[in-house]
Amino acid sequence: MSRDFTYVQDIVNGVQLLIDKVSKIDDHQIYNIGSGESVPLMSFVRLIEENLDRKAKINYVDMHPADIRHTLADITEIKRLGYRPMTSIETGIRSFISWYKDYYNKN
């Protein structure tokens, strides 16, 4: 299984770009916002493990019938407007875990 994981700031930047550019024209195009890269789920888990310095307890179960094996956003159209995802999966996970640790250490 793989997913197109996208860092939240890249999503915000994409939405802002659409607000700034598309809302000013009569455009009924569909724009996908994503990273444009598909990451294997276990690679995602491994990156979290590395950044937490902990081993995940993984419980493999059968895939739900409604689940999709792979996702990948086609960002061709939004890239024409200037969208560029800036945050790699490695940087995004590292940033999120750093925020998470700081937030929960304060509370």
Phi and psi in degrees as a GROMACS rama.xvg file:
@    title "Ramachandran Plot"
@    xaxis  label "Phi"
@    yaxis  label "Psi"
@TYPE xy
-145.418  154.375  SER-2
-136.917  154.382  ARG-3
-93.1742  85.4412  ASP-4
-76.9895  134.203  PHE-5
-131.138  129.226  THR-6
-66.7967  141.779  TYR-7
-58.8015  -37.2086  VAL-8
-65.9594  -32.8614  GLN-9
-66.6312  -36.2112  ASP-10
-65.3775  -46.9908  ILE-11
-58.6129  -44.3138  VAL-12
-61.8511  -39.3867  ASN-13
-65.9367  -43.3058  GLY-14
-63.7572  -43.4455  VAL-15
-62.2318  -40.8644  GLN-16
-59.7941  -43.7074  LEU-17
-65.8571  -39.9279  LEU-18
-62.0566  -44.7335  ILE-19
-69.9536  -40.6148  ASP-20
-100.071  -47.7577  LYS-21
-79.6211  -33.1909  VAL-22
-66.761  -14.8578  SER-23
-91.9234  -5.23835  LYS-24
-126.763  161.285  ILE-25
-85.6799  81.3052  ASP-26
-119.399  124.545  ASP-27
-112.548  26.1807  HIS-28
-74.4751  148.528  GLN-29
-92.2334  130.217  ILE-30
-118.058  121.943  TYR-31
-89.0701  136.74  ASN-32
-113.724  126.21  ILE-33
-168.785  -170.474  GLY-34
-88.4232  -23.6961  SER-35
79.7516  9.86044  GLY-36
-129.742  138.331  GLU-37
-101.908  126.821  SER-38
-112.435  127.343  VAL-39
-57.0542  137.412  PRO-40
-56.0237  -40.0121  LEU-41
-70.0723  -28.4577  MET-42
-65.711  -39.8718  SER-43
-60.1681  -47.2219  PHE-44
-61.532  -43.9152  VAL-45
-61.9064  -39.6111  ARG-46
-64.2598  -38.9855  LEU-47
-65.2309  -44.3858  ILE-48
-57.3427  -47.4088  GLU-49
-60.5578  -41.7099  GLU-50
-76.6641  -23.7898  ASN-51
-94.14  -11.0333  LEU-52
54.4595  44.3036  ASP-53
-142.111  152.582  ARG-54
-94.84  130.57  LYS-55
-74.1342  146.788  ALA-56
-93.8534  106.178  LYS-57
-100.687  128.983  ILE-58
-118.171  101.652  ASN-59
-76.3586  129.696  TYR-60
-130.29  164.624  VAL-61
-63.7144  146.061  ASP-62
-67.6815  138.989  MET-63
-66.3616  139.986  HIS-64
-57.7467  -26.0654  PRO-65
-90.2867  -5.18006  ALA-66
-76.237  157.472  ASP-67
-109.914  135.515  ILE-68
-66.0207  -43.3782  ARG-69
-137.435  140.616  HIS-70
-126.297  145.741  THR-71
-157.289  115.645  LEU-72
-72.7912  130.198  ALA-73
-86.4861  101.744  ASP-74
-99.2361  19.6866  ILE-75
-54.6808  -48.877  THR-76
-66.9238  -44.544  GLU-77
-71.6581  -27.6094  ILE-78
-64.5703  -29.5353  LYS-79
-64.1774  -23.8545  ARG-80
-87.7866  -6.85226  LEU-81
111.096  1.58686  GLY-82
-67.3085  133.155  TYR-83
-141.389  114.481  ARG-84
-62.9126  132.094  PRO-85
-105.858  -17.3673  MET-86
-108.679  117.875  THR-87
-69.973  160.527  SER-88
-59.5453  -38.8397  ILE-89
-64.4913  -46.3116  GLU-90
-67.3216  -40.7922  THR-91
-62.5081  -44.9908  GLY-92
-65.697  -44.4496  ILE-93
-59.3797  -45.1671  ARG-94
-64.2751  -44.8152  SER-95
-63.6573  -44.9348  PHE-96
-66.407  -37.3101  ILE-97
-61.6968  -46.092  SER-98
-60.5989  -46.1364  TRP-99
-58.4254  -47.7959  TYR-100
-62.4878  -45.5453  LYS-101
-61.3509  -44.9249  ASP-102
-62.0292  -47.3092  TYR-103
-79.4121  -19.1709  TYR-104
-76.232  -23.1758  ASN-105
-82.31  -22.9907  LYS-106
